């Protein structure tokens, strides 16, 4: 075994030494490292899980190969080997270890999720995100301005045109609460590099609490199949310095986008928002 173990250990060391940063991070999206206050914790959970599972896989396959070789039929042997009905120590081991693994994965996942789901007591920035087929509206609550998006259009090559892409601006380093609403069906708010997504349920407000920690442009999309043009329900997130964020808010105000986008065009409002919304909807038409 020592003649086998040494080359295997050397090969493993060389293989790990040659891993790229992306491989060491479990092939998670480029740009996600340090994107928010949560991404490093999510990455650690992801990578650690894979390391544990790879070790278990290596042990399992090693035992299978060892048993195949050690108990193979030798030349001249005939008949069946000694049959065993059960082996209590081994069967107990094969039951207890998976249970502990499942409980361990669950505990660490629940701990990380609780950290992500915890709401800030006094967030410095609040943005209400409204999903609609098939675009996005953004209410900048603190500044009482809004952005209304349209469905992303494509060019002759099928690529999204930049001037039709909805853009969400966030100030870097500010505790931010995202209030997630939908105007029609179930959508899901997903910023790829933030490594977390949250469903948007009709008649219900969900929340994401994040602190963007580096500037840049990040890709967002709807992660819940919501109809014919689901694939084009895209947006971008621009995390910028405070001065640039203030200038953007001013541009919205100068364009007349003051106030907040409401639910007045929500086809579900009679069901979820009561008689007042129903009367508003009837007066509108």
MITIFI-289493 format. One record per residue (C-alpha): residue number from 1; residue in one letter; x, y negated, z. Coordinates in steps of 0.5 Angstrom, whole numbers, plus 2048, in hexadecimal, padded with zeros to 3 digits. Each point is the difference from the previous one (the first is absolute). Example, Ala and Ser with C-alpha at 12.3 -4.5 7.8 and 13.67 -1.06 7.14 Angstrom:
PT_1_a_819_809_810;
PT_2_s_802_7F9_7FE;
END
This chain:
PT_1_x_800_800_800;
PT_2_x_806_7FB_801;
PT_3_x_802_801_7F9;
PT_4_x_7F9_7FE_7FE;
PT_5_x_7FF_7FA_805;
PT_6_x_806_7FC_7FF;
PT_7_x_7FE_7FF_7F8;
PT_8_x_7F9_7FF_802;
PT_9_x_802_7FB_805;
PT_10_x_805_7FC_7FB;
PT_11_x_7FB_800_7FB;
PT_12_x_7FA_7FD_804;
PT_13_x_805_7FB_803;
PT_14_x_802_7FE_7F8;
PT_15_x_7F9_800_7FE;
PT_16_x_7FE_7FB_806;
PT_17_x_806_7FC_7FF;
PT_18_x_7FE_7FF_7F9;
PT_19_x_7F8_7FE_801;
PT_20_x_7FE_7F9_7FE;
PT_21_x_7FD_7FB_804;
PT_22_x_7F9_801_7FD;
PT_23_x_801_808_801;
PT_24_x_802_7FF_807;
PT_25_x_7FA_7FC_801;
PT_26_x_7FC_806_7FD;
PT_27_x_7FE_7FC_7FA;
PT_28_x_7FC_7FB_802;
PT_29_x_7FE_7FA_7FC;
PT_30_x_806_7FC_7FF;
PT_31_x_800_7F9_803;
PT_32_x_7FC_803_806;
PT_33_x_806_800_805;
PT_34_x_7FE_7FB_805;
PT_35_x_7FB_7FD_7FC;
PT_36_x_7FB_7FF_806;
PT_37_x_801_802_808;
PT_38_x_7FD_806_7FF;
PT_39_x_804_803_7FA;
PT_40_x_806_803_803;
PT_41_x_7FC_804_805;
PT_42_x_7FC_803_7FB;
PT_43_x_806_801_7FC;
PT_44_x_803_804_806;
PT_45_x_7FA_804_801;
PT_46_x_800_802_7F9;
PT_47_x_807_802_7FF;
PT_48_x_801_803_807;
PT_49_x_7FA_805_7FE;
PT_50_x_803_802_7FA;
PT_51_x_807_801_804;
PT_52_x_7FC_805_805;
PT_53_x_7FC_803_7FA;
PT_54_x_806_801_7FC;
PT_55_x_804_803_806;
PT_56_x_7FA_805_801;
PT_57_x_7FF_802_7F9;
PT_58_x_808_802_800;
PT_59_x_7FF_804_806;
PT_60_x_7FA_803_7FD;
PT_61_x_803_802_7FA;
PT_62_x_807_802_803;
PT_63_x_7FC_805_804;
PT_64_x_7FC_803_7FA;
PT_65_x_806_801_7FC;
PT_66_x_804_803_806;
PT_67_x_7FA_805_801;
PT_68_x_800_801_7F9;
PT_69_x_808_802_800;
PT_70_x_800_803_806;
PT_71_x_7FA_805_800;
PT_72_x_801_801_7F8;
PT_73_x_7FF_808_7FE;
PT_74_x_807_803_800;
PT_75_x_803_805_7FB;
PT_76_x_7FD_807_802;
PT_77_x_7FB_7FD_804;
PT_78_x_7F9_803_7FF;
PT_79_x_7F9_7FF_803;
PT_80_x_7FD_7FA_804;
PT_81_x_804_7FD_806;
PT_82_x_7FD_800_807;
PT_83_x_7FA_7FC_800;
PT_84_x_7FE_7FB_805;
PT_85_x_7F9_7FE_802;
PT_86_x_802_7FA_803;
PT_87_x_806_7FC_804;
PT_88_x_7FD_7FC_806;
PT_89_x_806_7FB_801;
PT_90_x_801_7FF_7F8;
PT_91_x_7F8_7FF_7FF;
PT_92_x_800_7FB_806;
PT_93_x_806_7FC_7FE;
PT_94_x_7FD_7FF_7F9;
PT_95_x_7F9_7FE_803;
PT_96_x_803_7FB_806;
PT_97_x_806_7FD_7FB;
PT_98_x_7FB_7FD_7FB;
PT_99_x_7FB_7FE_805;
PT_100_x_805_7FC_803;
PT_101_x_802_7FD_7FA;
PT_102_x_7F9_7FE_7FE;
PT_103_x_7FF_7FC_807;
PT_104_x_807_7FD_7FF;
PT_105_x_7FE_7FD_7F9;
PT_106_x_7FA_7FE_803;
PT_107_x_802_7FC_806;
PT_108_x_806_7FC_7FC;
PT_109_x_7FB_7FF_7FA;
PT_110_x_7FA_7FD_805;
PT_111_x_806_7FC_804;
PT_112_x_802_7FD_7F9;
PT_113_x_7F9_7FF_7FE;
PT_114_x_7FE_7FD_807;
PT_115_x_805_7FB_7FF;
PT_116_x_7FE_7FE_7F9;
PT_117_x_7F9_7FF_802;
PT_118_x_801_7FC_806;
PT_119_x_7FD_7F9_7FF;
PT_120_x_804_7FA_801;
PT_121_x_7FD_7FC_806;
PT_122_x_801_7F9_7FD;
PT_123_x_803_801_7F8;
PT_124_x_803_7FA_7FD;
PT_125_x_7FD_801_7FA;
PT_126_x_7F9_804_7FE;
PT_127_x_7FE_802_7F9;
PT_128_x_7F9_803_7FE;
PT_129_x_801_804_7FA;
PT_130_x_7FA_802_7FC;
PT_131_x_800_806_7FB;
PT_132_x_7FB_800_7FA;
PT_133_x_800_804_7FA;
PT_134_x_805_7FF_7FD;
PT_135_x_804_7FA_803;
PT_136_x_801_7FC_807;
PT_137_x_7FE_7FA_804;
PT_138_x_805_7FD_805;
PT_139_x_7FD_7FC_806;
PT_140_x_806_7FC_803;
PT_141_x_7FC_7FF_807;
PT_142_x_805_7FB_803;
PT_143_x_800_7FC_7FB;
PT_144_x_7F9_800_7FD;
PT_145_x_802_801_7F9;
PT_146_x_7FF_806_7FB;
PT_147_x_802_804_7FA;
PT_148_x_7FB_803_7FC;
PT_149_x_803_806_7FB;
PT_150_x_7FE_803_7FA;
PT_151_x_801_807_7FD;
PT_152_x_807_800_7FD;
PT_153_x_800_800_7F9;
PT_154_x_805_804_7FB;
PT_155_x_804_7FE_7FA;
PT_156_x_801_804_7FA;
PT_157_x_805_805_803;
PT_158_x_7FB_801_806;
PT_159_x_804_7FC_805;
PT_160_x_7FD_7FC_805;
PT_161_x_800_7F8_7FE;
PT_162_x_803_7FC_806;
PT_163_x_7FC_7FA_7FF;
PT_164_x_7FA_805_802;
PT_165_x_803_803_806;
PT_166_x_7FD_7FE_807;
PT_167_x_805_7FE_804;
PT_168_x_800_800_808;
PT_169_x_805_7FC_803;
PT_170_x_803_801_807;
PT_171_x_805_7FC_804;
PT_172_x_806_804_803;
PT_173_x_801_801_807;
PT_174_x_7F9_7FE_802;
PT_175_x_7FB_805_804;
PT_176_x_7FB_801_7FB;
PT_177_x_7F9_803_800;
PT_178_x_7FC_803_7FA;
PT_179_x_7F9_801_800;
PT_180_x_7FE_805_7FB;
PT_181_x_7F9_7FF_7FD;
PT_182_x_7FC_803_7FA;
PT_183_x_7FB_7FD_7FC;
PT_184_x_7FD_806_7FD;
PT_185_x_803_807_800;
PT_186_x_806_803_804;
PT_187_x_807_7FE_7FE;
PT_188_x_806_801_804;
PT_189_x_805_7FA_801;
PT_190_x_807_803_7FE;
PT_191_x_807_7FC_800;
PT_192_x_805_805_7FD;
PT_193_x_806_7FE_804;
PT_194_x_7FC_7FE_807;
PT_195_x_7FF_808_800;
PT_196_x_7F9_800_803;
PT_197_x_7F9_7FF_7FD;
PT_198_x_7FA_7FF_803;
PT_199_x_7F9_801_7FD;
PT_200_x_7FB_7FB_7FF;
PT_201_x_7F9_802_802;
PT_202_x_7F9_7FD_7FE;
PT_203_x_7FD_7FC_806;
PT_204_x_806_801_804;
PT_205_x_807_7FC_802;
PT_206_x_806_804_800;
PT_207_x_807_7FC_802;
PT_208_x_807_801_7FF;
PT_209_x_805_7FC_804;
PT_210_x_807_7FF_7FD;
PT_211_x_806_7FC_801;
PT_212_x_803_7FF_7F9;
PT_213_x_808_800_801;
PT_214_x_803_7FF_7F9;
PT_215_x_7FE_7FB_7FB;
PT_216_x_7FE_803_7F9;
PT_217_x_7FB_803_7FB;
PT_218_x_7FC_806_802;
PT_219_x_7FB_804_7FC;
PT_220_x_7F9_801_802;
PT_221_x_7FB_804_7FE;
PT_222_x_7F9_804_802;
PT_223_x_801_807_802;
PT_224_x_7F9_802_800;
PT_225_x_7FD_802_7FA;
PT_226_x_7FB_7FB_7FF;
PT_227_x_7FD_800_7F9;
PT_228_x_802_7FF_7F8;
PT_229_x_805_7FB_801;
PT_230_x_803_803_807;
PT_231_x_807_800_7FC;
PT_232_x_800_7F9_7FF;
PT_233_x_7FE_7FE_807;
PT_234_x_807_7FD_801;
PT_235_x_803_7FA_804;
PT_236_x_807_7FD_802;
PT_237_x_802_7FE_807;
PT_238_x_805_7FA_800;
PT_239_x_804_800_807;
PT_240_x_803_7F9_800;
PT_241_x_803_7FB_805;
PT_242_x_7FB_7FB_804;
PT_243_x_801_7FA_7FB;
PT_244_x_7FF_804_7FA;
PT_245_x_7F9_803_803;
PT_246_x_7FE_7F9_802;
PT_247_x_801_7FD_7F9;
PT_248_x_7FC_806_7FE;
PT_249_x_7FA_7FF_805;
PT_250_x_801_7F8_7FD;
PT_251_x_7FF_802_7F9;
PT_252_x_7FA_804_802;
PT_253_x_7FD_7FA_804;
PT_254_x_802_7FC_7FA;
PT_255_x_7FC_804_7FB;
PT_256_x_7FA_800_804;
PT_257_x_800_807_803;
PT_258_x_7FE_7FD_807;
PT_259_x_7FC_805_805;
PT_260_x_7FF_807_800;
PT_261_x_7FD_805_7FB;
PT_262_x_7FA_803_803;
PT_263_x_7FC_807_7FF;
PT_264_x_7FB_7FC_7FC;
PT_265_x_801_805_7F9;
PT_266_x_800_806_804;
PT_267_x_7FB_805_7FD;
PT_268_x_800_804_807;
PT_269_x_7FE_7FA_804;
PT_270_x_7F9_801_801;
PT_271_x_802_807_803;
PT_272_x_806_7FE_804;
PT_273_x_7FF_7F8_802;
PT_274_x_7F8_800_802;
PT_275_x_7FA_7FB_7FE;
PT_276_x_804_7FA_800;
PT_277_x_805_802_7FA;
PT_278_x_7FA_804_7FD;
PT_279_x_7FC_7F9_7FF;
PT_280_x_807_7FC_7FE;
PT_281_x_801_806_7FA;
PT_282_x_7F8_7FF_7FE;
PT_283_x_801_7F8_800;
PT_284_x_806_801_7FC;
PT_285_x_7FD_803_7FA;
END
